[in-house]
Amino acid sequence: MNERIEKIKELVKKELQFCSAHNFDHVTRVYNLALLLAKDEDVDLDVIKAAALLHDIWGKKEVDDPTWKTDHAIESAKMAEPILEELNYTKDQIKHIQNCIISHRYRTDNKPETLEAKIVFDADKLETVGAIWIARAFVWVWRNNAHIFRKVNIDEYAKENLWGKINWRIQDKTKHSPQINWETKDKYILDYLHTDKAKEIAKERIKFYKDFFERLENEIDWKM
């Protein structure tokens, strides 16, 4: 079993070299968080491990799409299938792993249904709050030529750049900022997490994250 996981890790490491916010380090953290959330739960750990490692494997396809319409979760699930087949996962496990990958994304209508999928979702979402997300967010800003901080009317911004929904996918990333991401997505994350363990971890991370953006805004506005 460990040999299969090591082979998946090698493949993922080769593919995820396009952005340090979504590289193998990110996948490793999600993997470890998923194992923490899965502890003492009646779940298929083989499914969780594989899904956590493969959830972003074809992320580059989305990044390279100038229309912003590619969904890396769906593409990653497709790419995972032949890998899992070659490593002798069962057909049921492959389908389950693919469902976990497809539903790990926040801004889609594909919601996690099984406990395994909810654990993978929660583990990935914990990477979007706290100090770790601040670090990742500003890597994302650099890569996408986005704003460090940008004040906007959120309702108007959603109509202009989020397909009309507050927490939906970004159309033009150059108009976005980590602070807008906080206002449209991240501060609501507790409403979307599924496991009690993830919610407890998220509460502390959210406080740090919120305090950071308040300080950032004060410094930008010369209030400090």
Rosetta blueprint (number, residue, H / E / L):
1 M L
2 N H
3 E H
4 R H
5 I H
6 E H
7 K H
8 I H
9 K H
10 E H
11 L H
12 V H
13 K H
14 K H
15 E H
16 L L
17 Q L
18 F L
19 C L
20 S H
21 A H
22 H H
23 N L
24 F H
25 D H
26 H H
27 V H
28 T H
29 R H
30 V H
31 Y H
32 N H
33 L H
34 A H
35 L H
36 L H
37 L H
38 A H
39 K L
40 D L
41 E L
42 D L
43 V L
44 D L
45 L H
46 D H
47 V H
48 I H
49 K H
50 A H
51 A H
52 A H
53 L H
54 L H
55 H L
56 D L
57 I L
58 W L
59 G H
60 K H
61 K H
62 E H
63 V H
64 D L
65 D L
66 P L
67 T L
68 W L
69 K L
70 T L
71 D L
72 H H
73 A H
74 I H
75 E H
76 S H
77 A H
78 K H
79 M H
80 A H
81 E H
82 P H
83 I H
84 L H
85 E H
86 E H
87 L L
88 N L
89 Y L
90 T L
91 K H
92 D H
93 Q H
94 I H
95 K H
96 H H
97 I H
98 Q H
99 N H
100 C H
101 I H
102 I H
103 S L
104 H L
105 R L
106 Y L
107 R L
108 T L
109 D L
110 N L
111 K L
112 P L
113 E L
114 T L
115 L H
116 E H
117 A H
118 K H
119 I H
120 V H
121 F H
122 D H
123 A H
124 D H
125 K H
126 L H
127 E H
128 T H
129 V L
130 G L
131 A H
132 I H
133 W H
134 I H
135 A H
136 R H
137 A H
138 F H
139 V H
140 W H
141 V H
142 W H
143 R H
144 N H
145 N L
146 A L
147 H L
148 I L
149 F L
150 R L
151 K L
152 V L
153 N L
154 I H
155 D H
156 E H
157 Y H
158 A H
159 K H
160 E H
161 N H
162 L L
163 W L
164 G L
165 K L
166 I L
167 N L
168 W L
169 R L
170 I L
171 Q L
172 D L
173 K H
174 T H
175 K H
176 H L
177 S L
178 P H
179 Q H
180 I H
181 N H
182 W H
183 E H
184 T H
185 K L
186 D H
187 K H
188 Y H
189 I H
190 L H
191 D H
192 Y L
193 L L
194 H L
195 T L
196 D H
197 K H
198 A H
199 K H
200 E H
201 I H
202 A H
203 K H
204 E H
205 R H
206 I H
207 K H
208 F H
209 Y H
210 K H
211 D H
212 F H
213 F H
214 E H
215 R H
216 L H
217 E H
218 N H
219 E H
220 I H
221 D L
222 W L
223 K L
224 M L
